[in-house]
């Protein structure tokens, strides 16, 4: 199998891929076509079926595995597949593990780092809360270790949620060393817990799409509710400490226009929002660079609202 990350302009493909998304569209000239997103464990690629009524195009739906024959070209500085022939595959023709994007970091290794981060928290109520989630709640642990951190923007792969949470925690740990005014136990706990709502906001792979809870509430509200319910089961959990932790989660997107119900009102909440934004933005840029073979200017990127440039390694 030729993975999507290895495709080059001019390649001809004849392989099985997962149809992540599919929708019908019409060209400016009124000609119907179908836009498809193909996926394997290395990523996704845009594809077009310019003649959907052709005899070589069989019926298929989103989340079907499809045998694709086509050509790779470049459009708007990104690779695109023009599909010439396509058929829906039968179970047994493919290995599902080839089609789910996964973190480049070992999952067990990340989970061990998570345990070390929890062990570094001294405040007994926060430590108990973290252990109740990340050690004793087996169903949650399983979901957390498999979840992505986003549908498509950053860390959108199995293990992405844990990778992102650990990265944010490491940035917060640096902040604490550089700014002793920060309450480390609160900030590290908030960093590990800030996105746990994504285990319910997004469905499992290969779908990795918004659930009803995700659409109605969003991960910030869901995560705050999860923390509140768990903390209330811990005898003597200080009310002010719980409020500070919940505020950190509620405000971690920093601004109302970014989906935060609250803006940061305490210094730990400010630090968390900056750490979260840093990791999300750097990972997003990294994934843009990973997905291109170009150097120089890559064109306008709507997420960064500017033109991005890929530079040669130093």
C-alpha positions in Angstrom: 0.0 0.0 0.0 1.2 3.5 -0.8 0.5 5.8 2.0 -0.9 9.3 1.4 2.1 11.0 2.9 4.3 9.4 0.2 2.3 10.6 -2.8 4.0 13.0 -5.2 2.6 15.1 -8.1 2.2 12.9 -11.2 1.8 9.7 -9.2 -0.9 7.2 -10.3 -2.6 5.4 -7.5 -4.4 2.1 -7.3 -5.0 1.5 -3.6 -7.7 1.2 -1.0 -8.4 4.2 1.2 -11.1 5.2 3.7 -13.6 7.7 2.4 -13.6 10.2 5.3 -16.1 12.6 3.7 -18.1 12.9 0.5 -20.4 15.5 -0.9 -21.8 16.5 -4.3 -21.1 19.8 -5.8 -21.4 21.7 -9.1 -18.7 23.5 -11.1 -19.1 27.1 -12.3 -20.3 25.7 -15.6 -23.0 23.7 -13.9 -21.4 20.3 -14.3 -21.9 18.0 -11.3 -18.9 16.4 -9.5 -18.1 14.8 -6.1 -15.6 16.1 -3.6 -14.1 13.3 -1.5 -11.6 13.3 1.4 -9.4 10.1 1.4 -7.7 9.0 4.6 -5.2 6.5 5.8 -3.1 6.5 9.0 -0.7 9.0 7.6 -3.2 11.7 6.9 -5.9 12.9 4.4 -6.0 14.2 0.9 -8.5 16.0 -1.2 -9.9 14.1 -4.1 -12.4 14.9 -6.9 -14.6 12.7 -9.1 -15.2 14.8 -12.1 -17.5 12.3 -13.8 -19.6 10.7 -11.1 -21.9 9.1 -13.6 -19.1 7.2 -15.3 -19.4 3.4 -15.4 -16.1 3.1 -13.5 -17.5 4.8 -10.5 -19.5 2.5 -8.2 -21.9 3.7 -5.4 -20.2 4.4 -2.1 -20.8 6.4 1.1 -18.7 8.3 3.6 -16.7 5.9 5.9 -16.7 3.2 3.2 -13.4 1.7 2.2 -12.9 2.3 -1.5 -10.5 0.9 -4.1 -9.3 4.1 -5.9 -7.6 4.5 -9.3 -6.5 8.0 -10.1 -3.9 10.6 -10.7 -2.2 13.0 -8.2 -1.8 16.7 -9.1 -1.3 20.0 -7.3 -4.1 22.5 -6.8 -3.6 25.6 -4.6 -0.3 24.4 -3.4 -1.8 21.1 -2.1 -2.0 17.6 -3.5 -5.2 16.5 -5.0 -6.4 13.2 -6.5 -8.5 13.0 -9.6 -10.4 9.7 -9.3 -10.9 7.8 -12.6 -12.3 4.5 -11.3 -13.6 3.5 -7.9 -15.3 0.5 -6.2 -16.5 -0.1 -2.7 -14.4 -2.8 -0.9 -15.6 -5.8 1.0 -14.7 -6.6 4.6 -11.5 -8.6 4.6 -9.9 -6.7 1.7 -8.3 -4.1 4.0 -6.8 -3.8 7.5 -8.6 -1.0 9.4 -5.4 -0.2 11.3 -3.9 1.2 8.1 -6.5 3.9 7.9 -6.6 5.5 11.3 -4.0 8.3 11.9 -2.0 7.8 15.0 0.4 9.9 17.1 4.1 9.4 16.3 4.7 9.1 20.0 4.2 5.7 21.7 0.9 5.6 23.5 2.3 3.6 26.5 5.2 6.0 26.8 2.8 9.0 26.8 0.6 7.4 29.5 3.7 6.8 31.6 4.6 10.5 31.3 1.0 11.3 32.3 1.5 9.2 35.5 4.7 11.1 36.3 2.9 14.4 35.9 0.2 13.3 38.3 2.8 12.1 40.8 4.4 15.6 40.7 1.2 17.2 42.1 1.3 17.6 45.9 -2.1 19.0 46.7 -4.0 15.9 47.9 -7.4 16.8 46.5 -6.1 17.6 43.1 -4.0 14.5 43.1 -7.0 12.4 44.0 -9.1 14.0 41.3 -6.4 13.3 38.7 -6.0 9.7 39.8 -9.8 9.3 39.8 -9.8 10.3 36.1 -6.5 9.0 34.8 -6.0 5.9 36.9 -9.1 4.5 38.5 -11.7 5.3 35.7 -10.8 2.6 33.2 -13.5 3.6 30.7 -12.3 7.2 30.7 -8.6 6.2 30.5 -9.4 4.0 27.5 -11.2 6.9 25.7 -8.6 9.5 26.7 -5.7 7.4 25.3 -7.6 6.8 22.0 -9.1 10.3 21.5 -8.0 13.0 19.1 -7.7 16.6 20.2 -9.6 18.0 17.2 -11.6 17.0 14.2 -9.1 18.4 11.8 -7.2 21.5 13.0 -4.5 20.1 15.3 -3.6 16.7 16.9 -6.4 15.1 14.9 -5.2 11.5 15.4 -5.4 8.6 17.8 -3.5 9.7 20.9 -3.7 13.3 19.9 -5.6 14.4 23.0 -3.0 12.9 25.3 -0.1 14.2 23.3 -1.6 17.7 23.3 -2.5 17.6 27.1 1.1 16.5 28.0 2.6 19.2 25.8 0.4 21.9 27.4 1.5 20.5 30.8 5.2 20.7 29.9 4.8 24.3 28.8 2.9 25.1 32.0 5.7 23.5 34.0 8.2 25.8 32.3 6.0 28.8 33.2 6.0 27.7 36.8 9.8 27.6 36.9 10.0 31.0 35.2 7.2 32.7 37.2 7.1 31.4 40.8 3.9 33.3 41.4 2.0 30.6 39.6 0.4 27.8 41.7 2.0 24.8 40.1 -0.4 22.1 41.4 -3.4 24.0 40.1 -1.9 24.8 36.8 -0.6 21.3 36.0 -3.9 19.8 37.1 -5.8 22.2 34.8 -3.4 21.5 31.9 -4.0 17.7 32.2 -7.8 18.2 32.6 -8.5 21.2 30.3 -9.6 19.2 27.2 -11.1 16.0 28.8 -14.5 17.0 27.4 -13.2 16.1 24.0 -13.6 12.4 24.9 -17.3 13.1 24.7 -17.3 16.0 22.2 -15.8 13.8 19.4 -16.7 10.3 18.3 -14.2 7.5 18.0 -12.2 6.9 14.9 -12.6 6.4 12.0 -15.5 8.8 12.3 -13.9 11.4 14.6 -16.8 13.8 14.2 -18.8 15.9 16.6 -21.3 14.0 18.8 -24.7 15.5 19.8 -23.1 16.5 23.1 -20.3 18.1 21.2 -22.7 20.1 19.0 -24.9 21.2 21.9 -22.4 21.9 24.6 -18.8 21.7 23.4 -15.8 20.3 25.1 -15.2 23.3 27.5 -18.6 22.9 29.1 -18.6 19.1 29.0 -15.1 19.0 30.6 -16.1 21.5 33.4 -19.1 19.3 34.2 -17.0 16.2 34.3 -14.6 17.8 36.7 -17.4 19.2 38.9 -19.1 15.8 39.2 -15.8 13.9 40.0 -14.6 16.5 42.5 -17.9 16.5 44.4 -17.3 12.8 45.2 -14.0 13.7 46.9 -14.5 14.4 50.6 -13.4 17.8 51.7 -12.5 19.1 48.3 -12.0 22.9 48.9 -14.8 24.9 47.2 -12.4 27.8 46.2 -9.9 25.3 44.7 -12.6 23.7 42.6 -13.9 27.1 41.4 -10.3 28.0 40.4 -9.9 24.8 38.5 -13.2 25.0 36.8 -12.5 28.6 35.9 -9.2 27.6 34.3 -11.1 25.0 32.1 -13.9 27.5 31.2 -11.5 30.2 30.1 -8.8 28.2 28.5 -9.6 29.4 24.9 -8.8 32.9 26.2 -11.3 35.0 24.3 -15.1 34.9 23.8 -14.7 34.8 20.1 -12.7 31.6 20.4 -15.4 29.9 22.4 -14.5 30.6 26.0 -17.5 31.1 28.2 -15.2 33.2 30.4 -12.0 35.2 30.0 -9.1 34.4 32.3 -9.6 36.1 35.7 -6.7 34.4 37.6 -3.1 34.2 36.6 -3.1 30.4 36.3 -6.1 30.6 33.9 -4.1 33.1 31.8 -1.1 30.9 31.8 -3.2 27.9 30.7 -4.8 29.7 27.9 -1.4 30.9 26.5 0.1 27.4 26.8 -2.9 25.8 25.1 -2.8 28.4 22.3 1.0 27.9 21.8 0.8 24.2 21.5 -2.2 24.3 19.2 -0.7 26.9 16.9 2.7 25.3 16.7 1.2 21.8 16.0 -1.1 23.3 13.3 1.8 24.9 11.6 3.9 21.7 11.9 1.1 19.7 10.3 0.9 22.2 7.4 4.6 21.8 6.8 4.4 18.0 7.1 1.7 17.9 4.5 3.7 19.7 1.8 6.8 18.9 -0.3 7.2 22.6 -1.2 9.6 25.1 0.1 9.1 28.9 -0.1 5.7 30.5 0.1 2.8 28.1 0.5 0.0 30.7 -0.1 -2.7 32.1 2.2 -3.8 30.0 5.2 -7.2 30.8 6.6 -6.4 29.5 10.1 -3.4 31.8 10.4 -5.0 34.5 8.3 -1.7 35.1 6.4 0.6 33.6 3.8 2.8 30.8 5.3 6.3 30.0 4.2 8.2 26.7 4.4 11.9 27.2 5.0 14.7 24.7 4.4 16.1 23.0 7.5 18.9 24.9 9.2 
